Amino acid sequence: MTQLNMDAFWMPFTANRNFKQSPRMLVSADGMYYTDDAGRQILDGTAGLWCVNAGHNRKPIVEAVQKQIATLDYAPPFQLGHPKAFEAAERLAAMAPKGLNKVFFVNSGSEAADTALKMAVAYHRVRGDAARVKLVGRERGYHGVNFGGISVGGIAGNRKLFPVSLPAVDHLRSTHDLKRNAFTRGEPEFGAEFADELESRIITLHDPSTIAAVIVEPMAGSTGVLIPPKGYLKRLREICDKYGILLIFDEVITGFGRLGADWAANKFDVQPDIITCAKGLSNGVVPMGALLVKPEIHDVFMAAAGDRMIEFPHGYTYSAHPLACAASIATLDVYEQDGLFERAGALSGLFEEKAHQLKGAKHVKDIRNLGLVAGIELESRPGAPAQRGFDVFLKCWEQGVLVRVTGDILAVSPPLIITEAEIDRLFSTIGDALQATE
Ligand code: PXG
């Protein structure tokens, strides 16, 4: 390869100076593997960034995008339409959890989160309950990087350089409870009562008539894979219902099969009022996000605005982009035709087994899993948080396996097409890397 000049590209969420000294460069991808610029095959243990659920370079998706770009490359989404947008929405609504059949398209998970927060506040206002403006998130929550998302989000490192927040937010406590739940397989036994704080502290403090919505990730991904305790999400639902508060599930990671079911809402049998999704929606091939919304919410907007008036003054230049819609339709077809959500469910037992075989390995203080996701929490090096995790990540990379690290927690979330042998290799490589790390 010719020598690249790396000066101009300011990389996102990256240690830029460190990266540019020793780059990790991906040049192509197919199936379960990336190829790097030295021609090495890298097993993708992270589905890109939790998005390439159908694996890389899937022919039907590639061809659908190629065909679309040569047919209609772009169409304005405001006051104009194109057939693929309606088709994509119908397709998504048809596989959405029951009763969430109105679809609002955006271009990312961050946009989905901010759109959902705006929609919740506006919904109450439009139906004459304008005092409901407050938003409740959760400590360690991740809802992208825009101002709404970081306001309700709870990852300290993502907030500290930007100490400007929406004014009316509060946070539930995180459900992480290593003392009681360490090394739990699947859903933790203890912690449903973490939800009670919504009623006993937050609602009492703020008065329920001021709260518009609660937003949570059903399974917290970015912060290091926190599986919801048994009964926790149901309890949140009951409290929200009792006080007329909307419940938003951020399913940017959990949607499209990650937990061995189509949606976390179905997996946990809890129906939120709004779901936000992205990532697996288009297999990561073209940026896309969406909100799945209860018709009752949608209909309030429709009824409130006069003829020819815009009901929800919100949207993006690239909402329902033709390429994204084409990619999404083809992606949902692949999921269905290949039975990938069922496959994820069927593989989850072996995946759990292999993950938990790392119990007792050097530095490991917890292992958590559900479906095809696992989090492996390490003891931090004294006085040097995140260093050990990054070393393990680098050792895996050297061995041709891509894992994700957040602080000292490793996260594994492979494409749903992974084979049993590849699951074995993924976890044994992590085991070797832990052994080789101080
Ligand atoms: N909500 C959730 C639950 C997410 O996981 C977003 C919103 C934001 O999506 P966009 O498309 O704006 O990035 C996410 C994104 C990681 C990692 O390493 C996770 C995400 C993004 C990048 C890295 O865990 N999740």
Residues whose N, C-alpha, C, O or C-beta is under 5 A from the ligand:
A	BS01	PXG	L49 S108 G109 S110 E111 Y142 H143 G144 E217 G221 S222 D250 V252 I253 A278 R404
